Structure formats: C-alpha cells, structure tokens
Amino acid sequence: MRRTSFARWPCSIARTMDLLGDQWTLLVLREAFNGVRRFDRFQAELGIARNTLTERLDRLTGAGLLDRVRYQERPARYEYPLTEMGQDFFPVLAAIIRWGDHWLADPGGPPTLLRHHDCGAATSAAVSCAECGGAMSADKVTMEPGPAT
C-alpha cells in the first residue's frame, strides 16, 4: 500500500508531516539533539531496526536536516550531525515536549527537563508573535491564505 504524499499540498503542516512520516523520525531527531551522531548509537538508544533507521536517516539527510559525514574509510562509517535546517527544528521539539509534559506526564512530573543555558532555569517552550512578542494561541491567531496560494 502506497503512502499518500503531502509534499505538494499548499499547507506547511502537511508538508512537514510528509517529511516526518512517523514517530521514529522525531525520535531520531530527539537523539540527534541529545548528541547522538553515529548509526550504532542511534540504534542502541532507540532499539530501532537497522532497516528502519537507515530509511529515517536517508529521509533526514535527503531533506537537509542531517548531514552525512564519513568518519572511517574501511569499513565506511558515517556520522549524522544536525545541519542548520536541523538545528532550526529544535523549537518544534520543545513545543511537543511542553505539550506532552502538560497533558501526558506521569504524576511524578515530566521525564525530561529543558535547562536554559543563559539563565540556568528549567523551562518550557512558549510560542510568541515574532512581531509584537504577544502569546500565540488558537483564540488569538487566524490562519489565512498566504502569498503562495
């Protein structure tokens, strides 16, 4: 059964989901943000099948979120560091963490904390307007057609 492609839909959410595809892709990105760079470490941290990991790494390198850098000649072995585009995905993961911590955390609290290096505080993501700095929420934002539609 062939997966429906959303790559050409006039919707940034659909295009992003077309790239991500499934939960493994987000978990590979989570590990990359945690400093994992090598195939065997990704596999060990995630418990993911080799063929599934290969497919996700190929998808992420092909899309430009990860780079593929050879670190050993024989046998050929590669590292997968985040690119600038990949680094720019962090706020998305931080927003998912915030939502999951609010709605899905165990009674004892969240499984992971985000510590802000500048101030030292444990924090969470906040989405704000890039123009005025005001909070963004469903009741304060309207989606409307953009210039590409």
SENU-168919 format. One record per residue: residue in three letters; x, y, z of N, C-alpha, C in turn. Coordinates in steps of 0.02 Angstrom, whole numbers, plus 50000, padded with zeros to 5 digits. Example, Ala and Ser with C-alpha at 12.3 -4.5 7.8 and 13.67 -1.06 7.14 Angstrom:
2
 resn  n.xx  n.yy  n.zz ca.xx ca.yy ca.zz  c.xx  c.yy  c.zz
  ALA 50660 49716 50390 50615 49775 50390 50660 49835 50390
  SER 50642 49888 50354 50684 49947 50357 50645 50002 50394
This chain:
149
 resn  n.xx  n.yy  n.zz ca.xx ca.yy ca.zz  c.xx  c.yy  c.zz
  MET 50042 49941 50000 50000 50000 50000 50044 50062 50000
  ARG 50034 50106 49954 50075 50166 49946 50049 50221 49991
  ARG 50096 50256 50024 50080 50311 50068 50062 50373 50028
  THR 50010 50408 50048 49991 50470 50015 50043 50523 50029
  SER 50065 50557 49977 50114 50611 49984 50079 50678 49994
  PHE 50102 50715 50043 50076 50782 50056 50128 50835 50037
  ALA 50182 50815 50003 50238 50859 49989 50219 50921 49948
  ARG 50168 50916 49908 50149 50973 49865 50085 51007 49888
  TRP 50058 50986 49944 49998 51019 49970 50015 51091 49988
  PRO 49969 51138 49980 49981 51207 49999 49970 51217 50074
  CYS 50007 51179 50114 50000 51181 50187 50066 51161 50219
  SER 50094 51204 50260 50158 51189 50292 50153 51131 50341
  ILE 50096 51121 50373 50087 51064 50418 50089 51000 50378
  ALA 50053 50997 50322 50052 50937 50280 50121 50921 50252
  ARG 50156 50972 50229 50224 50961 50202 50272 50937 50255
  THR 50267 50964 50315 50310 50942 50370 50295 50870 50389
  MET 50232 50853 50392 50213 50784 50409 50234 50736 50354
  ASP 50234 50758 50292 50257 50716 50238 50331 50700 50247
  LEU 50370 50748 50270 50440 50737 50284 50449 50692 50344
  LEU 50414 50707 50398 50424 50669 50460 50399 50597 50453
  GLY 50340 50588 50425 50315 50522 50410 50289 50482 50469
  ASP 50329 50475 50522 50308 50434 50578 50346 50453 50641
  GLN 50331 50419 50696 50361 50436 50760 50436 50423 50762
  TRP 50461 50374 50724 50533 50360 50726 50574 50421 50704
  THR 50549 50458 50656 50586 50515 50631 50596 50568 50686
  LEU 50544 50582 50723 50551 50630 50779 50598 50603 50832
  LEU 50597 50538 50845 50641 50509 50896 50714 50510 50872
  VAL 50726 50500 50808 50794 50506 50782 50818 50579 50791
  LEU 50775 50627 50776 50793 50697 50787 50805 50712 50861
  ARG 50764 50684 50905 50775 50693 50977 50845 50670 50996
  GLU 50864 50611 50972 50930 50585 50988 50985 50628 50959
  ALA 50975 50654 50899 51024 50699 50869 51034 50761 50912
  PHE 50980 50788 50940 50985 50846 50985 51018 50826 51051
  ASN 51015 50763 51069 51049 50738 51129 51122 50719 51116
  GLY 51147 50734 51057 51217 50723 51042 51234 50659 51006
  VAL 51185 50618 50990 51198 50556 50954 51213 50573 50882
  ARG 51266 50542 50855 51286 50557 50786 51296 50493 50745
  ARG 51309 50438 50778 51328 50377 50741 51272 50325 50741
  PHE 51269 50288 50685 51216 50239 50672 51206 50192 50731
  ASP 51260 50161 50755 51254 50112 50809 51226 50142 50873
  ARG 51244 50205 50887 51217 50238 50947 51143 50253 50939
  PHE 51123 50277 50878 51051 50287 50866 51014 50222 50878
  GLN 51040 50168 50850 51007 50103 50856 51003 50081 50929
  ALA 51058 50089 50966 51058 50068 51036 51011 50110 51078
  GLU 51010 50175 51067 50968 50220 51108 50894 50208 51094
  LEU 50877 50194 51031 50807 50189 51011 50780 50118 51009
  GLY 50824 50068 51002 50801 49999 50994 50764 49991 50928
  ILE 50786 50027 50877 50754 50029 50812 50787 49979 50765
  ALA 50749 49949 50721 50776 49902 50672 50823 49939 50625
  ARG 50876 49905 50603 50927 49936 50560 50896 49964 50496
  ASN 50852 49926 50464 50823 49950 50401 50779 50011 50412
  THR 50743 50013 50468 50701 50071 50483 50745 50132 50497
  LEU 50798 50122 50536 50844 50178 50550 50877 50203 50486
  THR 50899 50157 50444 50930 50177 50380 50882 50220 50340
  GLU 50819 50199 50336 50769 50237 50299 50759 50307 50329
  ARG 50754 50312 50395 50743 50377 50427 50804 50422 50418
  LEU 50864 50395 50425 50924 50436 50415 50929 50460 50343
  ASP 50912 50416 50295 50911 50436 50225 50861 50491 50213
  ARG 50802 50486 50244 50750 50537 50236 50774 50604 50264
  LEU 50804 50602 50323 50825 50664 50356 50886 50695 50322
  THR 50931 50655 50295 50988 50683 50258 50964 50710 50191
  GLY 50919 50673 50158 50893 50695 50093 50854 50761 50098
  ALA 50820 50770 50155 50781 50832 50165 50824 50889 50190
  GLY 50886 50875 50211 50931 50928 50233 50932 50941 50307
  LEU 50901 50899 50349 50902 50909 50422 50964 50880 50454
  LEU 50990 50826 50425 51052 50795 50449 51102 50794 50391
  ASP 51165 50796 50409 51218 50789 50360 51245 50718 50367
  ARG 51278 50692 50316 51309 50626 50317 51383 50635 50306
  VAL 51423 50624 50359 51495 50638 50357 51533 50573 50371
  ARG 51576 50554 50324 51616 50493 50334 51669 50506 50387
  TYR 51673 50461 50437 51724 50467 50488 51772 50407 50486
  GLN 51758 50357 50445 51802 50298 50440 51798 50272 50368
  GLU 51856 50253 50340 51859 50230 50271 51840 50156 50264
  ARG 51873 50112 50302 51862 50040 50295 51846 50009 50361
  PRO 51787 49984 50371 51730 49993 50325 51705 50065 50329
  ALA 51669 50085 50278 51643 50154 50275 51592 50163 50331
  ARG 51604 50214 50372 51557 50230 50427 51546 50305 50426
  TYR 51485 50323 50447 51464 50393 50441 51436 50419 50507
  GLU 51443 50484 50516 51409 50520 50570 51353 50561 50538
  TYR 51304 50578 50579 51246 50615 50555 51234 50676 50600
  PRO 51274 50729 50591 51263 50789 50631 51204 50829 50604
  LEU 51173 50868 50648 51119 50913 50627 51147 50968 50583
  THR 51110 50986 50532 51127 51043 50490 51095 51106 50521
  GLU 51105 51162 50489 51072 51224 50512 50996 51214 50509
  MET 50972 51183 50456 50900 51170 50450 50877 51123 50506
  GLY 50917 51073 50522 50900 51028 50577 50900 51063 50644
  GLN 50950 51105 50656 50953 51143 50719 50891 51187 50727
  ASP 50867 51213 50670 50808 51257 50672 50744 51219 50689
  PHE 50746 51152 50691 50688 51112 50709 50679 51107 50785
  PHE 50729 51128 50824 50725 51120 50896 50663 51151 50928
  PRO 50643 51212 50909 50582 51240 50940 50520 51196 50930
  VAL 50518 51159 50875 50461 51114 50863 50463 51058 50915
  LEU 50521 51027 50925 50527 50975 50976 50512 51003 51045
  ALA 50536 51063 51060 50524 51093 51125 50449 51104 51137
  ALA 50413 51124 51084 50341 51133 51091 50305 51066 51102
  ILE 50328 51013 51069 50299 50947 51079 50312 50924 51151
  ILE 50373 50936 51175 50390 50918 51244 50344 50955 51293
  ARG 50335 51020 51282 50292 51059 51327 50221 51032 51329
  TRP 50194 51017 51271 50126 50990 51267 50122 50922 51301
  GLY 50170 50878 51286 50171 50812 51317 50180 50815 51392
  ASP 50222 50860 51416 50231 50868 51488 50167 50891 51522
  HIS 50130 50934 51488 50068 50961 51517 50012 50908 51517
  TRP 50005 50871 51463 49948 50827 51455 49962 50753 51466
  LEU 50025 50732 51461 50039 50660 51462 50090 50638 51515
  ALA 50117 50684 51554 50169 50667 51603 50141 50623 51658
  ASP 50184 50583 51687 50166 50543 51746 50153 50590 51805
  PRO 50118 50566 51857 50104 50609 51915 50168 50636 51948
  GLY 50223 50600 51942 50286 50623 51971 50319 50680 51934
  GLY 50293 50696 51876 50321 50751 51837 50347 50729 51770
  PRO 50375 50776 51732 50398 50760 51664 50462 50716 51666
  PRO 50471 50676 51613 50530 50633 51611 50595 50669 51595
  THR 50590 50728 51566 50650 50766 51546 50637 50840 51559
  LEU 50689 50875 51579 50685 50947 51587 50728 50981 51535
  LEU 50706 51039 51512 50746 51081 51469 50776 51136 51512
  ARG 50842 51138 51518 50875 51189 51559 50905 51241 51512
  HIS 50885 51303 51522 50907 51359 51480 50976 51381 51503
  HIS 51025 51379 51458 51094 51395 51475 51103 51468 51496
  ASP 51066 51513 51466 51076 51584 51482 51058 51602 51554
  CYS 51003 51573 51580 50981 51592 51647 50984 51535 51697
  GLY 50995 51473 51673 51001 51416 51717 50935 51385 51739
  ALA 50879 51413 51717 50814 51389 51739 50791 51329 51698
  ALA 50755 51284 51731 50718 51232 51695 50658 51267 51665
  THR 50646 51256 51600 50595 51296 51565 50556 51253 51516
  SER 50510 51285 51482 50472 51252 51429 50464 51301 51371
  ALA 50443 51275 51314 50434 51317 51256 50374 51362 51264
  ALA 50379 51421 51235 50323 51468 51232 50322 51495 51161
  VAL 50264 51494 51130 50258 51520 51062 50233 51591 51066
  SER 50271 51636 51036 50252 51707 51038 50255 51736 50968
  CYS 50220 51791 50960 50218 51827 50896 50287 51856 50882
  ALA 50312 51843 50822 50377 51869 50802 50377 51945 50794
  GLU 50318 51974 50787 50313 52047 50777 50306 52085 50842
  CYS 50259 52064 50885 50246 52103 50946 50267 52067 51010
  GLY 50282 52003 51006 50302 51966 51065 50245 51938 51106
  GLY 50183 51952 51086 50125 51927 51122 50117 51851 51115
  ALA 50084 51821 51164 50073 51749 51163 50029 51730 51104
  MET 50044 51673 51075 50003 51647 51020 49964 51587 51045
  SER 49899 51587 51033 49855 51531 51049 49801 51529 50997
  ALA 49763 51475 50996 49712 51467 50944 49661 51523 50944
  ASP 49647 51551 51002 49598 51605 51004 49626 51674 50986
  LYS 49693 51678 50977 49724 51742 50961 49755 51743 50892
  VAL 49746 51689 50854 49776 51684 50787 49723 51659 50738
  THR 49725 51687 50678 49682 51663 50623 49728 51641 50567
  MET 49714 51581 50540 49751 51559 50481 49716 51587 50420
  GLU 49755 51616 50374 49727 51642 50313 49774 51625 50255
  PRO 49748 51629 50193 49790 51611 50136 49852 51655 50133
  GLY 49907 51624 50115 49970 51660 50108 49985 51676 50036
  PRO 50041 51708 50022 50057 51729 49954 50067 51671 49905
  ALA 50082 51611 49930 50095 51554 49884 50031 51519 49862
  THR 49973 51540 49887 49911 51505 49867 49876 51541 49811
